[in-house]
Amino acid sequence: MTPALVEVEGLVKHYPGERLWWGLGPPRHLIRAVEGVSFRIGAGRTLGLVGESGSGKSTVARTLLRLTEPTAGRFLLEREDVFRLAPEPLRRLRRRMQIVFQDPYSSLNPRMTVRDTLREPLEIHRLAAGAERDARVAALLQEVGLDPALAAAYPHELSGGQRQRVGIARALSVQPAFLVCDEPVSALDVSVQAQVLNLLADLQQRRGLTYLFIAHDLAVVRHIADDVAVMYLGRIVEQASAAATYERPRHPYTRALLSAAPVPDPAAQRQRQVLTGDVPSPANPPPGCPFHPRCPHPMKNDRCRTDRPALREVEPGHAAACHFAEHA
Amino acid sequence: MTEPVLRVRDLKTYFVSEGGGTARAVDGVSFDLYPGETLGLVGESGCGKTVTSLSLLRLVPEPPGHIRPGSLIELEGRNLLTLSPRDLRAVRGNRLAMIFQEPMSALNPVLTVGDQIGEGAIVHQGLSRRAARARAMEMLQLVGIPDPELRIDDYPHQLSGGMRQRVMIAMALVCHPQVLIADEPTTALDVTIQAQILELLDRLQRELGMAIMLITHDLGVVAGTADRVLVMYAGQVVEGGSTPDLFHRPVHPYTEGLLASVPRLDQPRERLTGIPGTVPAASAWPTGCRFHPRCPHAWERCRTDEPPLVEIAPGHSARCWLVEEPGRRRPGASGVTR
């Protein structure tokens, strides 16, 4: 197997839950935000990580960048073991991996101009100084489709789409190989969302970037991802190429997600399959298959309530965590 | 022909800023809402759809906002804009109710859900506290909350987002309103929960016979639920028609651009067209057609003359000079391959 640019194995992140004794005692239980997630992303490819709120997808993003420390697991980026790096080498490696956040309103410093925001990473990593630095800032703005005159603007003077372009430019300023996009378009209007998705696709092509693209919107992910992993309660429940995921979903949760996604066509009178119930709390996941309380699979039985199905290959390159994945 | 339950004519809601500028957030919106139908109001942020909905309930903060003289909002034959505050209170939450996008901030955090749902019945129908509690229990059952006898004494923070939205729907419907304004009712929810809430609204509409005005930015939600759709841009309705007309035979380049911007599960993956530029500010709408700076077909006339909203087919209208001069259309420019 060729080494992938990104290899994640057995990623676990537990947070301490509510504490006993007025917040001073031991935690009552653990929040199992991520429970053993593994994936590989080849250079220049995009993995779409899909899930609803509470599925752990954003925690995956934050632990990979060590914005929060993982509980267990291994992450190789260009064969470097990111989780074992000391602070100084980690800082250096941060040049190779960057993140674009969901909310372009809160992820830019309101008191820094666009120019300052884009200069900062260049200074920290000592990539450019003086006139060259300003030329880089201008080139970055142009590359993300912004007028270089906007360098003097503050975030509040920009629209949501412009801010998100600044966030992308900031991430690109240090010339990363791996870009984590955490819901990068979900706060944007649909016409602007299309512009930013196109921009991300162009940048990937031009710079050979590798993306982990996190989103709750299946249609958005389908648009940009080569491969897809679907998360539910901290675990990947289905993993396959984008084509296989959307055309032959094997896990009943993936099928329910696809069926629930609204399609802008009034003629598409689909037999909508509406899941009952809410996503359970990751502090108290159900025993057995974590999806069994909401699962509409006709073959669901006692085994689902007691044995947690492993993520297993159902056909080459297509894995699902369901006892009845063959009977889709 | 049945009478509309809600008639809106030339609604103008302006905001005066401290600097003296005027933002024409809603600028001449007219529509009818018929009993039992769902009317979708679609647009992007800043187009005026939320100010429209707040105006219908007279919830626009005054100042800085005001509804201009000459506007008409008529509910069951009564002009809401001339009602006394007392008469208006008797209408709000009773004949005309609203649900909001963010259930957590729209619910009172220090009252139990039972008290909040029952309040409308006490105020508008004079129910006793005991009767209101029984009504709240019925409503919780109606909106599909499991174990209503336990949940009725919960506070909003004890419920999930989907359950909170059900509570808000129960609150809005407790007096069986004729008109329900739903402003982005599912935007804050996960897709599986969104499907539950949309199905719930659909069922309640069939059971209670109310008209729904569904305000959303999500074309998929509108396609699946609305009978008719209005598309708003820059404070005006730019296209209106039956849902099939609007999605299959859009006329306005903005509607076309919106449809071409949505990544779709039901079509082959291809590059999105999007719409260049951004929505202008309400204090500085462009001259002429307000969409002209972003329109791929625009010519001289669009820059100087404002097009009227004209009917192009029965029940289908658009605000675009292409209606008069279809030869000006540049094929393929709106990214629509239909």
Interface residues (C-beta under 8 A of the other chain):
Chain A: E52 S53 S159 G160 G161 Q162 D189 V190 S191 V192 Q193 A194 Q195 L197 N198 A201 H216 D217 L218 A219 V220 R222 H223 Y246 A256 L257 L258 S259 A260 A261 P262 V263 P264 D265 P266 A267 A268 R272 V274 L275 T276 D278 V279 R294
Chain B: E44 S45 S160 G161 G162 M163 D190 V191 T192 I193 Q194 A195 Q196 L198 E199 H217 D218 L219 G220 V221 V222 A223 G224 T243 P244 F247 H248 G257 L258 L259 A260 S261 V262 P263 R264 L265 D266 R269 R271 L272 T273 G274 I275 P276 T278 V279
